[in-house]
Amino acid sequence: MPWPERIYEGLYRTSADSDEKARIPRFYSTQMQVMINALNNMPQSDNVVSGTGGIGVLMCNSLMFQRFPLHDGYDDPQLANFYGQALPLVKRGVPVKTVHLENLGYPKTLAGIKVLLMSYSNMKPLEPEAHDYIARWVKDGGQLVFSGTDDDPFQNVREWWNTGGNDYAAPSAHLFAKMGMEPSPREGEYKYGKGSVFVIRTDPKDYILNADGDTRLIRTLETLCAKKSSGVKLDYKNSFHLKRGVYDVVAVVDESVSDEPYRLTGCFIDLFDPALPVCSSKTVRPGEQALMLDVNRVKDRKRPQVLASASRVYDEKVTSRSYGYVAKSPIDTYNVSRVLLPRCPKSVTVDGRQCFDPDKWNAVSSTYLVEFENSPEGVNVMFNW
């Protein structure tokens, strides 16, 4: 866990308009620890987020260099030139990938990317070699959408594109030259090899800072994706759904193509609720997210196991009639755990103290809810049936 001393020992305002400070709320530390354990247990998978694949947005390390509120008439509020390329698609349910400019030398970086959105209104390439990889990708059939006016003051800094024998007014001119284009092409489509370059002379921030500002971008993408050669079938929706092992991750965006909620049905543990309730359905509304554990997808359901917990599990011991383990987690935090058992237990002890409560048993999921104060030294938990 990064910076645990900040999380557990830091003092933070109890509200935006209050000077009163306090440590992390106990319910939030419980929820956060459940999240950490879920991420530790979440397996790698070939599953992908639902929606149109193959679209990426280029970014690089210099993205933060231009984050000035105002600089010689230039501003990029809240990295709007990056989000201006990503959000118009995300808000339409298209799962955009980020493509790192410095990693273009690795073949897997552009693997599966059919359409690449980029701009130098918000960043500048640190090395010229990146343009060789982009040009080769376009020549092999990639579809590049370049947005930008290329007139921000950072275009004129003393850098590789205007020194050492180069005399380009902007780094994009060097890229365009690699693909046989004019150094400052007009807005439009340009063929290169098997692929195409689409130039839009608008800074991406204008796509999202102005009402309906993304119309030109979206129409360009729709035209591009309508071509069979693009390899992309654009599909709009207002939700994202990803399955990883027993976990379902769902997000429904607002300001989208509809206000319809997304519904899951099954036998789930709601991991975003620190009480870890079991539910047969989950409705996710616009602006909401959900992380659910599908009990029906648990492997070897006859084996006792902790499915969700605000503590780490150590030293598990299983017999035909019992299941025990040691739970460890930070002091001054509260543990809530959902434990899968073959049947309702007759006895539940925490550090030797009997705490069985029949109301904690959920027959539908075959899980028992156990709660206690956490300890970094370890808490012994035992179930007998």
C-alpha positions in Angstrom: 0.0 0.0 0.0 1.5 3.4 -0.9 2.0 5.9 1.9 0.1 4.0 4.7 1.2 6.7 7.2 -0.7 9.3 5.2 -3.8 7.1 5.0 -4.0 6.0 8.6 -2.1 8.7 10.5 -2.8 11.8 8.4 -5.3 14.4 9.5 -7.8 15.7 6.9 -10.7 18.2 6.9 -14.0 16.7 7.9 -15.7 18.8 5.2 -14.7 21.3 2.6 -16.0 24.2 4.6 -14.6 23.1 8.0 -11.2 23.6 9.7 -11.8 20.5 11.9 -9.5 17.7 11.0 -9.7 14.0 11.8 -8.2 10.7 10.7 -9.7 8.4 8.1 -13.3 7.4 9.0 -13.6 3.9 10.1 -16.2 2.9 7.6 -13.9 4.2 4.8 -10.9 2.4 6.1 -13.0 -0.8 6.1 -14.1 -0.2 2.5 -10.6 0.7 1.4 -9.1 -2.5 2.8 -11.8 -4.6 1.2 -10.9 -2.9 -2.1 -7.2 -3.6 -1.6 -7.8 -7.3 -1.0 -10.1 -7.5 -4.0 -7.4 -6.0 -6.2 -4.8 -8.4 -4.8 -7.1 -11.4 -5.6 -8.3 -10.1 -9.0 -6.7 -12.3 -11.7 -5.2 -11.3 -15.0 -7.6 -12.0 -17.8 -8.0 -11.8 -21.5 -11.5 -10.3 -21.0 -11.8 -6.7 -22.2 -14.1 -3.9 -21.2 -17.4 -4.0 -23.1 -17.7 -1.7 -26.1 -15.8 -0.8 -29.3 -12.1 -1.7 -29.0 -9.1 -0.6 -30.9 -9.2 3.2 -30.2 -6.3 4.8 -28.3 -5.2 8.3 -27.2 -1.6 9.2 -27.3 0.1 10.7 -24.2 3.7 11.2 -23.1 5.9 12.3 -20.1 5.9 15.9 -21.3 2.1 16.1 -20.8 2.6 17.8 -17.4 5.2 20.3 -18.6 2.6 22.6 -20.0 0.3 22.7 -17.0 0.3 26.4 -16.4 -2.9 28.2 -15.6 -1.9 30.9 -18.1 1.3 31.2 -20.1 1.7 33.8 -22.8 -2.0 33.5 -23.7 -1.9 29.7 -23.4 -4.0 27.6 -21.0 -4.9 23.9 -20.7 -7.3 23.8 -17.8 -7.3 20.5 -16.0 -5.4 18.8 -18.9 -8.4 19.6 -21.1 -6.3 18.9 -24.3 -5.9 15.3 -23.2 -9.4 14.8 -21.9 -10.8 16.5 -24.9 -9.8 13.6 -27.0 -10.8 10.9 -24.5 -14.0 12.1 -22.9 -16.1 12.5 -26.1 -15.7 8.7 -26.6 -15.9 7.7 -22.9 -19.1 9.6 -22.6 -20.5 7.5 -25.4 -19.4 4.2 -23.8 -16.3 3.7 -26.0 -13.4 2.2 -23.9 -10.4 4.4 -25.0 -6.9 3.1 -24.3 -4.0 5.3 -23.4 -0.9 4.8 -25.6 2.4 6.0 -24.2 4.6 7.8 -26.7 7.9 6.7 -25.0 6.8 3.1 -25.3 6.2 3.1 -29.1 9.5 1.2 -29.6 7.8 -1.9 -28.0 5.7 -3.7 -30.6 2.9 -4.5 -28.1 2.3 -0.8 -27.4 0.2 -0.4 -30.6 -1.0 -4.0 -30.8 -4.7 -3.9 -31.3 -4.9 -0.2 -31.8 -6.7 0.6 -35.1 -7.4 4.3 -34.5 -5.0 6.6 -32.7 -5.9 10.1 -31.5 -3.1 12.5 -30.8 -2.3 16.2 -30.3 0.7 18.3 -29.6 -1.4 21.1 -28.1 -0.8 19.6 -24.7 2.6 17.8 -24.9 5.7 17.6 -27.1 7.7 14.6 -28.2 11.0 14.3 -26.3 12.7 12.3 -29.1 12.2 12.3 -32.9 12.3 8.5 -33.1 8.7 8.3 -31.9 7.6 9.7 -35.3 9.2 6.8 -37.1 7.0 4.3 -35.2 3.9 6.3 -35.8 4.6 6.7 -39.5 5.3 3.0 -39.9 2.1 2.2 -38.0 0.0 4.4 -40.3 1.8 3.0 -43.4 0.8 -0.5 -42.3 -2.9 0.5 -42.1 -3.3 2.6 -38.9 -5.8 5.5 -38.8 -4.3 8.6 -37.2 -6.5 11.5 -36.0 -4.4 14.6 -35.3 -6.1 17.5 -33.6 -4.5 20.9 -33.0 -3.7 24.4 -34.2 0.0 24.0 -33.3 0.2 27.7 -32.2 0.8 27.4 -28.5 4.0 29.1 -27.2 5.6 25.7 -26.4 5.8 24.9 -30.1 8.7 27.4 -30.3 10.9 26.3 -27.4 14.5 25.4 -28.5 14.2 21.6 -29.0 15.2 18.9 -31.4 12.6 19.8 -34.1 14.2 23.3 -34.6 17.8 22.7 -33.8 20.7 20.4 -35.0 19.8 20.8 -38.6 16.1 20.6 -38.2 14.0 23.7 -39.0 10.4 22.7 -38.2 8.0 25.3 -36.9 6.3 22.6 -34.8 7.0 19.0 -33.9 4.0 17.8 -35.9 5.6 19.2 -39.0 8.4 16.6 -38.6 5.8 13.8 -38.2 3.8 15.0 -41.3 7.0 15.1 -43.3 7.7 11.5 -42.4 4.4 10.6 -44.1 5.0 12.7 -47.2 2.7 15.5 -46.2 3.1 19.3 -46.1 4.6 20.6 -42.9 1.4 22.4 -42.0 -1.4 20.6 -43.7 -4.9 21.9 -43.9 -7.8 20.1 -42.2 -8.7 17.0 -44.1 -7.8 13.4 -44.9 -4.4 12.3 -46.2 -3.5 8.8 -47.4 -0.2 7.2 -46.4 0.5 3.6 -47.4 -2.4 1.5 -46.3 -3.5 4.0 -43.6 -4.7 7.5 -43.4 -4.1 10.7 -41.4 -7.1 12.9 -40.4 -6.1 16.4 -39.5 -8.5 18.5 -37.5 -7.4 22.1 -36.9 -9.0 22.4 -33.5 -7.3 22.1 -30.1 -8.8 19.2 -28.3 -9.7 21.3 -25.3 -12.4 23.0 -27.4 -14.1 19.7 -27.9 -15.1 19.6 -24.2 -15.0 23.3 -23.1 -17.6 24.3 -25.6 -21.2 23.0 -25.9 -21.3 20.4 -28.7 -17.7 21.2 -29.4 -16.9 17.5 -30.1 -19.2 17.3 -33.1 -16.3 17.6 -35.6 -14.2 14.9 -33.9 -17.1 12.5 -33.5 -18.2 12.9 -37.2 -14.6 12.3 -38.3 -14.5 9.1 -36.2 -17.9 7.9 -37.5 -16.8 8.5 -41.1 -13.5 6.7 -40.4 -15.1 3.7 -38.6 -17.7 3.4 -41.4 -14.9 2.3 -43.7 -14.3 -1.5 -43.6 -10.6 -0.9 -43.7 -10.6 0.8 -40.3 -11.3 -2.5 -38.5 -13.5 -0.6 -35.9 -17.2 -0.9 -35.5 -18.3 2.1 -33.4 -21.0 1.3 -30.9 -22.4 3.9 -28.5 -23.8 3.1 -25.0 -23.7 4.6 -21.6 -22.0 1.9 -19.6 -18.8 -0.2 -19.2 -18.7 -3.7 -17.9 -15.6 -5.8 -17.2 -15.4 -9.4 -15.8 -12.3 -10.5 -14.0 -12.5 -13.9 -12.4 -15.3 -13.6 -9.8 -15.4 -9.9 -10.1 -17.8 -7.6 -12.1 -16.8 -4.0 -12.6 -19.5 -1.7 -13.9 -19.6 2.0 -14.6 -22.5 4.0 -16.0 -21.6 7.5 -17.3 -23.8 10.6 -17.1 -24.1 13.1 -20.0 -24.3 10.1 -22.3 -26.5 8.7 -25.0 -29.1 7.6 -22.5 -30.1 7.8 -18.8 -30.8 4.0 -18.6 -29.4 2.2 -15.6 -27.3 -1.0 -16.0 -28.6 -4.1 -14.2 -26.8 -7.1 -12.9 -28.6 -10.3 -11.7 -27.2 -13.2 -9.9 -25.8 -13.8 -6.4 -23.4 -11.0 -5.5 -21.4 -9.5 -2.7 -21.4 -5.7 -3.0 -17.8 -4.7 -2.4 -18.4 -1.0 -2.5 -20.6 -1.3 0.6 -18.5 -1.8 3.8 -21.3 -3.9 5.2 -20.6 -6.5 2.4 -24.3 -7.2 1.8 -25.5 -10.1 -0.4 -27.9 -9.2 -3.2 -29.6 -10.9 -6.1 -29.5 -7.9 -8.4 -27.6 -4.6 -8.7 -28.8 -1.4 -10.4 -26.1 1.0 -11.4 -27.4 4.4 -12.4 -25.7 7.2 -14.5 -22.8 8.6 -12.5 -22.4 5.5 -10.4 -20.0 2.5 -10.3 -20.1 -0.9 -8.9 -17.6 -3.6 -7.9 -19.4 -6.9 -7.3 -18.2 -10.4 -6.4 -20.3 -13.1 -8.2 -20.5 -16.0 -5.7 -21.8 -18.3 -8.5 -18.4 -17.9 -10.3 -16.3 -18.9 -7.2 -14.3 -22.0 -8.0 -14.6 -25.0 -5.7 -17.6 -23.7 -3.8 -17.4 -26.6 -1.4 -14.1 -25.4 0.0 -14.4 -23.0 3.0 -12.7 -19.7 2.0 -12.8 -15.9 2.7 -14.5 -14.3 -0.3 -14.2 -10.7 0.8 -12.5 -9.1 3.8 -11.0 -5.9 5.3 -8.1 -8.0 6.5 -5.4 -10.3 5.1 -5.9 -14.0 5.7 -3.0 -16.2 6.9 -2.5 -19.8 8.2 -5.7 -21.2 6.9 -6.7 -24.6 8.4 -9.5 -26.7 7.0 -11.0 -30.0 8.3 -14.2 -31.8 7.5 -16.0 -29.9 10.3 -14.0 -26.7 10.8 -12.3 -23.8 9.1 -9.9 -21.4 10.8 -7.4 -18.6 9.9 -5.5 -15.6 11.2 -6.7 -12.2 10.1 -4.2 -9.3 10.1 -4.9 -5.6 9.3 -4.0 -2.2 10.7 -4.8 -1.2 14.2 -7.8 1.1 14.9 -9.7 -0.3 11.9 -12.7 -2.5 11.7 -12.9 -5.8 9.9 -15.9 -7.1 8.0 -15.6 -10.4 6.1 -17.8 -12.6 4.0 -16.8 -16.3 4.5 -18.0 -19.1 2.3 -18.8 -22.2 4.3 -20.3 -25.6 3.4 -23.2 -25.1 5.8 -24.4 -22.7 8.6 -21.8 -22.9 11.5 -22.8 -24.0 15.0 -19.9 -22.1 16.5 -17.9 -19.0 15.5 -15.1 -17.8 17.7 -12.9 -14.7 17.4 -9.7 -15.0 19.5 -11.5 -17.7 21.5 -14.6 -15.6 22.2 -17.9 -17.1 21.1 -19.7 -14.7 18.7 -22.1 -16.9 16.6 -25.1 -15.0 15.4 -27.6 -16.9 13.2 -28.7 -13.6 11.6 -25.1 -13.3 10.1 -25.7 -16.5 8.0 -26.9 -16.0 4.4 -28.2 -19.2 3.0 -28.5 -18.1 -0.6 -24.8 -17.4 -0.9 -23.8 -19.9 1.8 -21.7 -17.2 3.5 -21.3 -16.0 7.1 -20.6 -12.3 7.9 -18.0 -12.0 10.7 -17.0 -8.6 12.2 -14.3 -7.6 14.8 -11.6 -5.1 15.6 -8.5 -5.5 13.4 -5.1 -6.1 14.8 -1.7 -6.1 13.0 -0.6 -8.9 15.3 -3.4 -11.2 14.0 -6.9 -12.2 15.1 -7.7 -16.0 15.2 -11.0 -16.8 13.6 -12.6 -20.3 13.8 -15.8 -21.8 12.3 -17.2 -25.1 13.4 -20.3 -26.9 11.8 
